[in-house]
Amino acid sequence: MKVRFTGVEGHEQSVRQGADALRQGQVYVVLEAYCQTDGPNYFRIEFRRGELPPLFDSRLFEVVDSEVHSSWTVSTEWDGSLTMAPAAWQVPGFWEEFMDHSPGAIEIYDLGRDAMMLGSE
C-alpha cells in the first residue's frame, strides 16, 4: 500500500504529532496499518532507516495504491482493534525487541521491510 502525505494544515495537534518529519506530497510505503476500535487509525511509515518507524495518523494521507503486500496478515486485539502487517511483526514482544536493538528482531524487520519496498517499485 502506498500513501501520499497531504500535510498537516487544518488538523489538530494530536493528529499532526510527528508529521513534521514527512514531506508534503511525498509518497510513502505503508509497512503496517493499525485500526483502533474507538480512536484514530494509523499507518506505520519508515522515513529514516535504522530507527523505529513511527505510526502516523491516517487522516494525514491519501491512498495512491491500495494493494497490500502478500506478507500482510490481520490480527485482532482484545479491544477489537486490528493490525495489518507481516505476521512476524505481530508476534507479542516483537516491537519491544526491535526497540531494544535485538539482532533477531532487526533482521525480521529488515526482511519484511525490504520485501515490501521491493514490491512497491
C-alpha positions as CSV (number, residue, x, y, z in Angstrom):
1,M,0.0,0.0,0.0
2,K,1.2,3.5,-0.9
3,V,0.0,6.8,0.5
4,R,0.7,10.4,-0.2
5,F,1.3,12.8,2.7
6,T,-1.2,15.6,2.2
7,G,0.1,17.8,5.0
8,V,-1.0,18.9,8.5
9,E,-2.9,22.0,7.7
10,G,-6.4,22.0,9.2
11,H,-5.6,19.2,11.6
12,E,-5.4,19.5,15.4
13,Q,-2.1,18.9,17.2
14,S,-2.9,15.3,18.2
15,V,-3.3,14.4,14.5
16,R,-0.1,16.2,13.4
17,Q,2.1,14.5,16.0
18,G,5.4,13.6,14.5
19,A,4.4,14.6,11.0
20,D,6.9,17.4,10.8
21,A,9.4,14.7,9.7
22,L,7.4,14.0,6.5
23,R,7.4,15.9,3.2
24,Q,4.1,17.1,1.8
25,G,3.3,15.4,-1.5
26,Q,5.8,12.6,-0.9
27,V,4.5,9.0,-1.5
28,Y,5.4,6.5,1.3
29,V,5.1,2.7,1.5
30,V,2.8,1.7,4.4
31,L,4.6,-1.0,6.4
32,E,1.7,-1.6,8.8
33,A,-1.9,-0.4,9.4
34,Y,-3.3,-0.2,12.9
35,C,-7.0,0.5,13.2
36,Q,-8.4,1.3,16.6
37,T,-11.9,0.4,17.7
38,D,-12.7,3.8,19.3
39,G,-9.9,6.0,18.0
40,P,-7.8,7.1,15.2
41,N,-6.2,4.8,12.6
42,Y,-2.5,4.8,11.9
43,F,0.0,3.9,9.2
44,R,3.5,2.8,10.1
45,I,5.9,4.5,7.7
46,E,9.7,4.4,7.7
47,F,11.2,7.8,6.7
48,R,14.6,7.3,8.3
49,R,16.3,4.0,8.1
50,G,17.7,2.4,11.3
51,E,15.0,4.0,13.6
52,L,11.7,2.6,14.8
53,P,9.3,3.5,12.0
54,P,6.6,5.6,13.7
55,L,2.8,5.4,13.5
56,F,1.2,8.4,11.8
57,D,-2.5,9.3,11.8
58,S,-4.1,8.1,8.6
59,R,-6.0,11.3,8.2
60,L,-2.8,12.9,7.0
61,F,-2.6,10.8,3.9
62,E,-4.4,9.8,0.8
63,V,-4.1,6.3,-0.6
64,V,-2.5,6.2,-4.0
65,D,-2.1,2.4,-4.3
66,S,-4.4,0.2,-2.2
67,E,-2.8,-3.1,-2.9
68,V,-1.3,-4.6,0.3
69,H,1.8,-6.8,0.4
70,S,1.2,-10.5,0.3
71,S,3.1,-10.9,3.6
72,W,0.3,-9.0,5.5
73,T,-2.0,-10.8,7.8
74,V,-4.7,-9.4,10.0
75,S,-4.8,-9.8,13.8
76,T,-7.3,-8.5,16.3
77,E,-6.5,-7.2,19.8
78,W,-8.6,-7.8,23.0
79,D,-10.3,-4.5,22.4
80,G,-11.3,-5.2,18.8
81,S,-8.6,-3.1,17.2
82,L,-7.0,-4.5,14.0
83,T,-3.4,-4.7,12.9
84,M,-2.4,-5.5,9.3
85,A,1.2,-6.2,8.8
86,P,3.7,-9.1,8.2
87,A,2.8,-11.9,10.5
88,A,6.3,-12.0,12.0
89,W,5.9,-8.4,13.2
90,Q,2.7,-9.3,15.1
91,V,4.3,-11.7,17.5
92,P,3.9,-10.4,21.0
93,G,7.0,-8.5,22.1
94,F,8.4,-8.0,18.6
95,W,8.4,-4.2,18.6
96,E,9.9,-4.1,22.1
97,E,12.7,-6.4,21.0
98,F,13.2,-4.2,17.9
99,M,13.4,-1.0,20.1
100,D,15.9,-2.9,22.3
101,H,18.1,-3.5,19.2
102,S,17.7,-7.2,19.3
103,P,19.6,-8.6,16.3
104,G,16.9,-11.2,15.6
105,A,14.1,-8.6,15.6
106,I,16.1,-6.2,13.5
107,E,16.7,-8.9,10.9
108,I,13.0,-9.9,10.9
109,Y,12.1,-6.2,10.4
110,D,14.6,-5.6,7.7
111,L,13.5,-8.7,5.7
112,G,9.8,-7.6,5.9
113,R,10.5,-4.0,5.1
114,D,12.8,-4.9,2.2
115,A,10.2,-7.3,0.7
116,M,7.6,-4.5,0.8
117,M,9.9,-1.9,-0.6
118,L,11.0,-4.1,-3.5
119,G,7.3,-5.0,-4.1
120,S,6.4,-1.3,-4.3
121,E,8.9,-0.3,-7.1
